[in-house]
């Protein structure tokens, strides 16, 4: 898998930012249950893609960082996962 530039990736991902060379996004939900539900729902898609994020949950927020360890940077796999996470977050009411 080849690396792509952060700028090229971010051009495809509104709401995402560069965090030390990783794609970064913070999702905010109504409460802990919705945030945790997002993580549980996303886990199915993440496992199917075999591409696992660095993420953290604090009450109603889920912070996500994406990059491909094997490639040493951001790849098309990260962009695809970011788009999938955005889709799921929207369905679950992320602000």
Secondary structure, DSSP 8 states (H G I E B T S, - for coil): --B--HHHHHHT-TT-EEETTEEEEEEE-SSHHHHHHHHHHHHHHHHHHT---EEEEETTEEEEEE-BTTTTB-BHHHHHHHHHHHHHHHHTT--
